[in-house]
Structure formats: structure tokens, C-alpha cells
């Protein structure tokens, strides 16, 4: 379960990073 949660957090972080990079 913790591994799945960590995976989701990584996906969310990657999405936010990509969005910020595209907006810059």
C-alpha cells in the first residue's frame, strides 16, 4: 500500500513539474 501511495505521489509530482515547465 505504501509503495502504491509513493507511486501516486511521484506521478502527481511529475505532472506538476511538467505543467510548471510548460507554463514557464
C-alpha positions as CSV (number, residue, x, y, z in Angstrom):
1,X,0.0,0.0,0.0
2,X,2.8,2.4,0.9
3,X,4.5,1.6,-2.3
4,X,1.4,2.4,-4.3
5,X,0.9,5.7,-2.4
6,X,4.5,6.6,-3.2
7,X,4.0,5.8,-6.8
8,X,0.9,8.1,-7.0
9,X,2.9,10.9,-5.2
10,X,5.6,10.5,-7.8
11,X,3.1,10.8,-10.7
12,X,1.5,13.9,-9.2
13,X,4.9,15.5,-8.6
14,X,5.9,14.7,-12.2
15,X,2.7,16.1,-13.5
16,X,3.0,19.4,-11.6
17,X,6.7,19.7,-12.6
18,X,5.7,19.2,-16.3
19,X,2.9,21.7,-16.0
20,X,5.1,24.3,-14.4
21,X,7.8,23.7,-17.0
22,X,5.3,24.1,-19.9
23,X,3.9,27.2,-18.3
24,X,7.4,28.8,-17.9
